[in-house]
Amino acid sequence: MRATHLLLLPAIGTAFVIPDQEVFSSLAVENTTPSSKSSWLDSASSPHEAWEIDEETVSKTFNCAKNTWENAVNHAEDYAVNIKDNFQEAFAGESWLESADYETDLFDRPPHHGPHHPHEPHHPPHHGKPSKTVYELINESKYTTKLAKLINENEELVTLLNGTTSNFTIFAPIDSAFAKIPDDHKEPSKEFIEKLLTYHISPEFYPAGRVLVSRTIPTALGGEYLGGAPQRLSTQISLRGLTVNFYARIVAIDIFGTNGVIHGLGSILLPPPITTDIISFLPSEFSTLELGLLKTGLIDHLNKPSTHVGGTLFAPSNFAFQRLGPRINAFLFSKYGEKYLAALLKYHVVSNYTLYSDAFYKHSSLQDVDDMDCDHRIPKGVFHVDLPTLLDDKSLSIDVARYARFITIKINGFNRVAIPDGIAADGVIHVVPTVLIPPRTPGAQGVSAEGMELEEFMERLEPFVELGDVSIEL
């Protein structure tokens, strides 16, 4: 067993130390010593003023994080709200890449009985029945005064979190999370604040035990580019403990209310960027892929929401392209090989089907996938689905082996996903360490492109190439 798997043990032990139910009264949080400088939020005439974050502000806000992007991610044209801010930590790319697992294979070595799934109580054990809603707990806590101010500015959120329509999960940034944002701020739109807050709320019940065994969690923020499907969070277990989206550490767990549960966060969660931004801002991993997408025009397809509703990108790393060898690479990126490159990359792009490691969504007009529960969760054990790609009549055969948070994803029975769940605003990215080659016959297992001769490589792609036209139709 990999050493990282052993991190589950202390994390599980920590997760079930339930804080006092009296509104966070015994909540223990690191680095909460107040600064001698008054908080920017306290001095703001309106809570809205606290949320305008420009590029310089974000650089100062998150410079203490372990892994930040070298460049900011621009959301200005990518959301319904006109967000003119650049975020560095909306997707902690370097930390995501460091989560690669090349060893665990649940298809070869499945657990005998699967990892123990912790009990998911509707109420905290031995602490009595909750008497307050999650809104009341947040509003009355001395640790979440900043968050409470923002929620109280939105009557709909107050009503939602006071209601009984769902058993909510709130990932609540504590006051010290807001204190990381410096004083130079402007006023954002109310709509933007609402989107940001709803990204911290899940309409489903996720106590600590369920968080530990979940790779992704749906939020109340509907994905604009996902056809209304929920924008999801990702969870991780590392030496830092339990984190959300790789950078926000969970500092308190299982504060139960009458209508849900609250987990305290040490950082504010920012909605993720779109797929092409993630690829662009991780050149050490995807510069070759990005160049290919630009040369073939596929970047335009990925950038246009009108061409797809959600999607899954199986992204070959730079190393994956290197494994093709110098002859094939030289050919692909030549003028003559451009149409072969287009066919190859189309085989890595799935539109309208968004496959996370533990959840699966399809566009509402697609009716051919009926293998899941209505909540879109991928069941434990082995799950199979065929995903149609942009390459005509060619699908990817996907098998997901899932036991708690241990997951193995195989493509065409041969290729493995090395890094899953790069959550994007318009879908999800899975990193593959090998370039995917279409099999000769439908349903056949894939083959490795490593060591393949150029002639065989061309032969496999030639049926999908229009030899008289180097352009592609999207």
Secondary structure, 3 states (H helix, E strand, C coil): CCHHHHHHHHHHHHHCCCCCCCCCCCCCCCCCCCCCCCCHHHHCCCHHHHHECCHHHHHHHCCCCCCCCCCCEECCCCCCCCCCCEECCCCCHHHHHCCCCCCCCCCCCCCCCCCCCCCCCCCCCCCCCCCCCHHHHHHHCCCCHHHHHHHHCCHHHHHHHHCCCCCEEEEEECHHHHCCCCCCCECCCHHHHHHHHHCCEECCCCCHHHHHCCCEEEEEEECHHHCCCEEEEEEEEECCEEEECCCEEEEEEEEEECCEEEEEECCCCCCCCCHHHHHHCCHHHHHHHHHHHHHHCHHHHHHCHHHCCCEEEEEECHHHHHCCCHHHHHHHCCCCCHHHHHHHHHCCEEECEEECCCEEEECCCCCCCCCCCCCCECCCEEEEEEEECCCCCCEEEEEEEEECCEEEEEECCCEECCEEEEEECCEEEEEECCCCCCCCCCCCCCCCCCCCCHHHHHHHHHHHCCCCCCCCCC
